[in-house]
Amino acid sequence: MFLNFREILCTMKVLLYWKSSFKINVGWHFHFNLIFIQALFFMPNDFYLAPWGYLSKDEKVVVLTGIIVLINITYCPYVHKYIDVLSEIGEDFEVIYWNRLNKSDANPEWKTHEFNLHSQLNKNKLLKIKDFYEYRKFIKRIIRERKYDKLIVLTTLTGIMLADILLSEFRGRYILDIRDYTFDRLPGFRHIEEKLISHSDFTAISSEGFKTFLPKGYEYVIAHNFLYSDIEAMKSFKKRKWEINQPINLDFLGSIRHFELDSKLVETFAKDSRFSISYHGDGPSYEKLKSFCEENQFNVQFTGPFNKNDKPKLLSNVDIINAYYGEDSFINQYALSNKFYDSIIYKIPLLANSKLYSGKLVEKYKTGISVNLNEEGICDRVYEEFIRFDFDQFYERCSEILESILDEDRYYCDRIAKFAKK
């Protein structure tokens, strides 16, 4: 099967996302550099040829918002905030999402377009290129057929993947939602990202820490990563009262994907009878970590997948939420996980990495214990800090922080509503 010129351009754009310069060894070495790819992305609009040509503005007969998700809905809880706002104001919307893990998990009440192609999260980045290219084609086909008036683009990679469409057909008519620190260090990536930011209706970020690496001079709307269902659940939430003769329950809730880090944490704390370790959820490293614990006879509990309605019950037995991520991954450097919000909403101390932005927030607001896993005597330190922890002051700080979060979230939701009504 031969690719035409337009398809070659699209393929070369997708190749940019993972490497600014790399070699493909098939007897010949091909070098793709950022300057050439940038030129492809930012040719004058009259010159650029989209895969199907231009969408005529005259063809758009309904006001319809498309929400584009790069993964299964379970791994993208923040999509619910957009859907809640759009539903409340009566805006028609559709969700395009990639069923990467063979788990159809969208709400059956939504109008969805599901792309079914299994692609493991820990798959080699170069091997992912074809998968992403196929999803890009799927999205473009849906955009062409459905003739969306506006788009909500979740995560930077999704925006980069669709940059040509966004910048030529949807200028000022899309929201860019940035959720992590991906390849922002690459000059070509940063150039495209800034173009996307400057031409968005607004750009949302899930962590103040992202302002460290994002282009300066733009307004960024804070999109806090929590659900109002947790606020409601908190009202009737009852947590166990820890006693001095009980082990401290140190629990992780979420996607289990960092085997090297988690196995080291388990090995550190599971040997100490003062702690009880549990993992709630699944993910790419679930089976491997579980086998590791069984082989080494570590007494670690694995409860498997859970839905959001299960979370309050699971948290009711937690003394410290495990939100420890490694500093070796740049993705974790400035991110703020939903565990931070679980800590604030349900008023449970957090265990965080002192070298990351999340750990620095824990230190600043005294909402948990910020440590480094490599330090000596870490179990003693965590135990001593926990038994001396001032929970009365902690509860007051949680209430203050939550009120600030809710104020910022009201502004964020208001911006979504104004965008939808334009």
Phi and psi in degrees as a GROMACS rama.xvg file:
@    title "Ramachandran Plot"
@    xaxis  label "Phi"
@    yaxis  label "Psi"
@TYPE xy
-97.9274  142.392  PHE-2
-90.2241  137.992  LEU-3
-81.7801  176.501  ASN-4
-59.6123  -41.5353  PHE-5
-63.2788  -42.6731  ARG-6
-65.5033  -35.3329  GLU-7
-62.7765  -42.5814  ILE-8
-60.2931  -45.6163  LEU-9
-61.6217  -43.5133  CYS-10
-62.2564  -42.2322  THR-11
-65.4398  -33.1404  MET-12
-64.1861  -44.7911  LYS-13
-62.5496  -36.6884  VAL-14
-60.1915  -27.5193  LEU-15
-60.573  -32.5567  LEU-16
-62.6425  -29.8469  TYR-17
-104.171  -29.4018  TRP-18
-139.609  134.66  LYS-19
-79.6806  -26.0201  SER-20
-153.168  123.551  SER-21
-153.159  169.883  PHE-22
-118.115  140.768  LYS-23
-112.77  116.312  ILE-24
-92.6144  94.3998  ASN-25
-130.025  35.4141  VAL-26
98.7208  -30.3346  GLY-27
-121.135  150.01  TRP-28
-106.555  126.445  HIS-29
-113.001  132.123  PHE-30
-113.9  124.719  HIS-31
-109.29  124.768  PHE-32
-113.752  160.643  ASN-33
-63.418  -37.4185  LEU-34
-61.4451  -43.7858  ILE-35
-65.5811  -43.1446  PHE-36
-64.9985  -40.9259  ILE-37
-58.452  -40.8007  GLN-38
-61.1876  -39.656  ALA-39
-63.2974  -38.9027  LEU-40
-70.9851  -35.6483  PHE-41
-118.311  33.0792  PHE-42
-63.1344  154.681  MET-43
-54.618  147.025  PRO-44
-59.056  -33.6492  ASN-45
-67.1685  -23.1898  ASP-46
-89.7861  -34.6143  PHE-47
-65.68  137.623  TYR-48
-113.763  108.947  LEU-49
-73.4275  159.278  ALA-50
-55.729  -29.7492  PRO-51
-119.108  7.90491  TRP-52
89.2543  -170.627  GLY-53
-82.6427  150.017  TYR-54
-89.3633  126.037  LEU-55
-74.936  129.616  SER-56
-60.5632  -27.9547  LYS-57
-68.1564  -20.4107  ASP-58
-79.0828  -15.8139  GLU-59
-81.9667  105.966  LYS-60
-107.328  -11.9212  VAL-61
-129.37  151.069  VAL-62
-87.7754  107.417  VAL-63
-137.335  130.826  LEU-64
-102.53  130.311  THR-65
-101.902  129.771  GLY-66
-107.475  122.503  ILE-67
-111.72  123.149  ILE-68
-119.74  140.69  VAL-69
-92.3456  0.341686  LEU-70
-156.446  -176.847  ILE-71
-60.8727  149.072  ASN-72
-59.9743  -35.3666  ILE-73
-55.7204  -34.5567  THR-74
-90.696  6.65017  TYR-75
-134.425  62.0479  CYS-76
-62.7554  -23.8232  PRO-77
-69.5354  -11.9897  TYR-78
-64.0415  -26.9104  VAL-79
-63.7188  -32.1359  HIS-80
-62.9259  -43.8972  LYS-81
-64.7968  -43.9435  TYR-82
-65.0542  -40.0658  ILE-83
-61.6961  -44.4002  ASP-84
-66.4657  -47.3196  VAL-85
-62.4403  -39.1138  LEU-86
-66.008  -39.9388  SER-87
-63.5714  -36.6202  GLU-88
-95.0102  3.00375  ILE-89
77.5642  25.2197  GLY-90
-84.9418  132.265  GLU-91
-72.1406  135.972  ASP-92
-147.756  159.846  PHE-93
-136.928  150.547  GLU-94
-113.474  124.823  VAL-95
-103.177  122.859  ILE-96
-142.573  157.485  TYR-97
-101.406  113.603  TRP-98
-80.9123  77.4964  ASN-99
-75.3635  -24.0406  ARG-100
-111.002  18.1233  LEU-101
57.3208  39.7396  ASN-102
-135.353  95.8494  LYS-103
-67.872  110.44  SER-104
-129.017  15.5497  ASP-105
-77.0481  151.98  ALA-106
-62.0852  125.119  ASN-107
-62.3569  -16.0806  PRO-108
-79.9959  -15.7046  GLU-109
-81.9377  154.51  TRP-110
-87.8177  115.604  LYS-111
-127.1  157.844  THR-112
-125.741  107.464  HIS-113
-99.5157  126.473  GLU-114
-97.3092  115.311  PHE-115
-100.844  102.703  ASN-116
-153.415  112.842  LEU-117
-67.1403  128.495  HIS-118
-152.634  101.621  SER-119
-58.6016  143.977  GLN-120
-64.0526  -31.2481  LEU-121
-96.6961  18.3589  ASN-122
-66.77  147.639  LYS-123
-52.8803  134.376  ASN-124
-58.6599  -40.8459  LYS-125
-66.5969  -34.1283  LEU-126
-72.0201  -18.7928  LEU-127
-76.8555  -16.4893  LYS-128
-56.3176  -47.3218  ILE-129
-62.5404  -40.0737  LYS-130
-60.813  -46.1877  ASP-131
-65.4412  -37.5181  PHE-132
-63.858  -40.346  TYR-133
-65.9962  -38.6213  GLU-134
-67.5772  -38.9974  TYR-135
-57.5369  -45.756  ARG-136
-62.3049  -40.5608  LYS-137
-61.0556  -47.6506  PHE-138
-60.161  -46.5249  ILE-139
-61.7821  -38.3992  LYS-140
-63.5169  -42.6995  ARG-141
-65.6828  -42.8721  ILE-142
-59.3345  -42.2303  ILE-143
-64.7076  -44.4684  ARG-144
-72.177  -39.5577  GLU-145
-89.5814  -17.5815  ARG-146
54.1753  56.0414  LYS-147
-61.995  145.707  TYR-148
-86.6579  -32.7551  ASP-149
-141.695  159.173  LYS-150
-131.278  145.447  LEU-151
-116.483  115.328  ILE-152
-107.918  111.727  VAL-153
-95.1736  117.363  LEU-154
86.9748  150.257  THR-155
-62.5498  -42.5778  THR-156
-58.988  -37.7948  LEU-157
-62.0065  -42.8526  THR-158
-62.7367  -44.5917  GLY-159
-61.8341  -42.3139  ILE-160
-62.4904  -29.4782  MET-161
-113.34  20.6388  LEU-162
-56.3789  -39.4303  ALA-163
-63.0138  -43.4016  ASP-164
-67.0523  -46.713  ILE-165
-61.4841  -42.543  LEU-166
-82.3556  -21.0792  LEU-167
-101.08  -28.3347  SER-168
-118.51  -17.5617  GLU-169
-129.258  27.0126  PHE-170
-57.0924  127.632  ARG-171
74.6412  3.24023  GLY-172
-126.023  32.9523  ARG-173
-146.027  152.461  TYR-174
-103.159  131.696  ILE-175
-103.58  121.671  LEU-176
-112.096  110.762  ASP-177
-98.0213  122.548  ILE-178
-117.948  -7.4491  ARG-179
-159.595  172.5  ASP-180
-99.8973  103.8  TYR-181
-102.77  -94.8678  THR-182
-114.57  33.2897  PHE-183
-65.3649  -14.64  ASP-184
-75.8484  -20.5639  ARG-185
-78.6347  128.031  LEU-186
-54.017  -45.0769  PRO-187
-64.3672  -41.1537  GLY-188
-62.0583  -45.9028  PHE-189
-61.807  -37.7342  ARG-190
-63.2295  -46.8993  HIS-191
-66.2249  -42.5876  ILE-192
-59.1169  -42.5724  GLU-193
-66.4434  -37.1891  GLU-194
-59.1995  -44.6602  LYS-195
-64.4941  -41.6297  LEU-196
-63.4318  -45.706  ILE-197
-67.6565  -26.1003  SER-198
-106.277  9.51085  HIS-199
-81.3858  159.4  SER-200
-64.1185  -46.2731  ASP-201
-159.304  158.709  PHE-202
-113.821  126.208  THR-203
-101.08  143.501  ALA-204
-130.386  144.726  ILE-205
-93.4519  2.10772  SER-206
-152.654  133.736  SER-207
-58.3702  -28.1105  GLU-208
-61.88  -21.9971  GLY-209
-65.7505  -23.2226  PHE-210
-63.5735  -16.5369  LYS-211
-63.5257  -38.5739  THR-212
-111.697  -14.3133  PHE-213
-76.8179  156.921  LEU-214
-55.9665  142.086  PRO-215
-84.1988  161.329  LYS-216
89.8941  9.1309  GLY-217
-120.759  152.518  TYR-218
-82.6188  132.402  GLU-219
-119.257  126.258  TYR-220
-91.7301  126.134  VAL-221
-72.9809  125.611  ILE-222
-113.989  92.1529  ALA-223
-68.1796  139.218  HIS-224
-94.7195  68.1589  ASN-225
-139.904  166.655  PHE-226
-116.958  143.119  LEU-227
-67.7705  -19.8521  TYR-228
-63.7076  -30.0121  SER-229
-70.771  -35.3299  ASP-230
-62.9273  -42.4244  ILE-231
-66.4748  -43.4382  GLU-232
-63.9904  -32.3551  ALA-233
-61.9756  -29.5071  MET-234
-64.1038  -29.1517  LYS-235
-113.036  14.6169  SER-236
-75.3025  133.016  PHE-237
-128.133  122.251  LYS-238
-105.851  147.106  LYS-239
-63.9175  150.747  ARG-240
-96.9339  117.195  LYS-241
-72.3429  138.519  TRP-242
-114.575  152.436  GLU-243
-60.0023  -25.8219  ILE-244
-90.2932  4.8708  ASN-245
-102.717  150.959  GLN-246
-69.389  152.296  PRO-247
-82.483  121.74  ILE-248
-81.0513  111.082  ASN-249
-107.366  105.828  LEU-250
-119.147  143.182  ASP-251
-109.909  133.099  PHE-252
-124.553  121.499  LEU-253
143.309  -158.433  GLY-254
-80.6636  122.959  SER-255
-91.8221  103.99  ILE-256
-137.056  -2.05747  ARG-257
-115.626  78.6974  HIS-258
-59.5845  -47.5465  PHE-259
-58.3503  -45.6236  GLU-260
-69.2638  -47.8607  LEU-261
-65.1728  -38.2228  ASP-262
-65.5071  -35.2951  SER-263
-69.1678  -41.264  LYS-264
-64.6419  -43.4307  LEU-265
-61.5977  -45.6601  VAL-266
-61.8506  -32.2118  GLU-267
-74.0429  -48.0489  THR-268
-93.776  -29.3237  PHE-269
-68.9323  -21.9451  ALA-270
-77.6751  -12.8035  LYS-271
-101.112  117.846  ASP-272
-66.9661  -10.167  SER-273
-76.4863  -8.12957  ARG-274
-126.209  147.567  PHE-275
-124.128  124.609  SER-276
-106.696  134.391  ILE-277
-138.209  148.63  SER-278
-125.088  124.963  TYR-279
-115.818  119.061  HIS-280
129.755  -177.977  GLY-281
-134.26  -162.042  ASP-282
145.924  179.045  GLY-283
-57.6954  -29.7465  PRO-284
-101.997  6.13299  SER-285
-56.5239  -56.3748  TYR-286
-64.829  -40.0825  GLU-287
-65.0648  -42.7027  LYS-288
-68.6368  -40.5827  LEU-289
-62.476  -43.915  LYS-290
-63.489  -39.6659  SER-291
-59.4021  -43.5926  PHE-292
-67.818  -39.8313  CYS-293
-66.7714  -42.6623  GLU-294
-64.4621  -34.2534  GLU-295
-96.957  5.46839  ASN-296
56.5036  39.7163  GLN-297
-84.8124  132.283  PHE-298
-82.9359  81.1285  ASN-299
-120.088  133.121  VAL-300
-92.2861  133.593  GLN-301
-122.637  117.934  PHE-302
-101.552  -9.4799  THR-303
83.6948  -169.745  GLY-304
-60.8493  150.755  PRO-305
-144.128  158.27  PHE-306
-104.144  172.853  ASN-307
-62.6042  -25.7042  LYS-308
-72.4376  -20.21  ASN-309
-81.5209  -18.405  ASP-310
-59.6559  -46.7046  LYS-311
-56.9336  -40.6085  PRO-312
-65.1361  -42.0898  LYS-313
-64.2086  -42.1286  LEU-314
-71.0061  -20.5041  LEU-315
-63.9952  -19.2811  SER-316
-108.051  12.0907  ASN-317
-98.1961  134.33  VAL-318
-97.7824  -37.5167  ASP-319
-135.739  130.154  ILE-320
-83.4155  126.335  ILE-321
-80.7723  104.433  ASN-322
-121.757  36.4747  ALA-323
-87.8188  118.11  TYR-324
-119.513  153.878  TYR-325
-80.5796  147.94  GLY-326
-84.43  -5.42989  GLU-327
-72.5287  -20.9672  ASP-328
-98.4117  123.215  SER-329
-66.0001  -19.2652  PHE-330
-61.6409  -33.2015  ILE-331
-85.4834  -10.6721  ASN-332
-56.9804  -44.6763  GLN-333
-120.334  2.67593  TYR-334
-75.8587  158.356  ALA-335
-129.79  106.606  LEU-336
-75.9047  166.158  SER-337
-67.0964  -13.819  ASN-338
-66.4672  -30.4285  LYS-339
-60.0437  -42.8832  PHE-340
-72.5202  -35.9124  TYR-341
-59.3963  -40.2884  ASP-342
-62.2158  -45.3604  SER-343
-71.4783  -44.0276  ILE-344
-70.5592  -47.5586  ILE-345
-92.6618  -0.476475  TYR-346
57.3155  57.0871  LYS-347
-125.527  127.728  ILE-348
-58.1645  153.558  PRO-349
-111.592  142.495  LEU-350
-101.994  120.26  LEU-351
-136.048  163.128  ALA-352
-83.1738  121.259  ASN-353
-65.1515  -16.6086  SER-354
-89.0228  -6.96074  LYS-355
-104.463  164.703  LEU-356
-57.3294  -40.8762  TYR-357
-63.0511  -39.4596  SER-358
-66.9039  -35.9012  GLY-359
-67.8084  -35.2235  LYS-360
-65.674  -40.5459  LEU-361
-60.5985  -41.4564  VAL-362
-66.2797  -43.7097  GLU-363
-63.3957  -45.6843  LYS-364
-97.3782  -1.84314  TYR-365
55.033  50.2278  LYS-366
-107.249  19.5875  THR-367
167.294  -150.24  GLY-368
-124.902  119.01  ILE-369
-106.602  118.085  SER-370
-138.653  175.364  VAL-371
-120.336  129.569  ASN-372
-62.8473  -20.9258  LEU-373
-86.6174  -8.52695  ASN-374
-72.8768  149.692  GLU-375
-73.3218  147.083  GLU-376
65.1473  31.254  GLY-377
-64.9639  -36.2483  ILE-378
-64.4308  -42.9976  CYS-379
-61.6635  -43.0602  ASP-380
-64.5659  -46.8187  ARG-381
-62.1215  -42.8265  VAL-382
-63.3668  -47.5805  TYR-383
-64.362  -41.5982  GLU-384
-65.883  -35.8495  GLU-385
-68.1207  -45.3007  PHE-386
-70.9572  -18.893  ILE-387
-97.6651  0.48829  ARG-388
-62.9759  131.24  PHE-389
-87.1698  94.5004  ASP-390
-71.8489  -30.1212  PHE-391
-62.9485  -47.1463  ASP-392
-66.5632  -36.8553  GLN-393
-60.0341  -44.7045  PHE-394
-62.2649  -39.763  TYR-395
-65.032  -43.6905  GLU-396
-63.8749  -39.8947  ARG-397
-60.3662  -42.1712  CYS-398
-64.0119  -41.8444  SER-399
-65.9401  -44.8223  GLU-400
-65.421  -40.982  ILE-401
-62.763  -38.8523  LEU-402
-63.5274  -40.2723  GLU-403
-64.9938  -41.6798  SER-404
-60.7101  -43.9956  ILE-405
-65.4042  -37.2434  LEU-406
-61.0271  -46.5254  ASP-407
-67.8926  -33.5961  GLU-408
-70.5048  -34.1165  ASP-409
-62.9838  -40.0426  ARG-410
-64.8056  -43.3894  TYR-411
-59.4724  -47.8689  TYR-412
-64.5444  -35.1398  CYS-413
-65.1411  -38.6341  ASP-414
-67.0247  -37.474  ARG-415
-62.6323  -45.1355  ILE-416
-63.6489  -43.9909  ALA-417
-62.7294  -39.6856  LYS-418
-60.1555  -45.6696  PHE-419
-67.5238  -30.9939  ALA-420
-85.4758  -9.09502  LYS-421
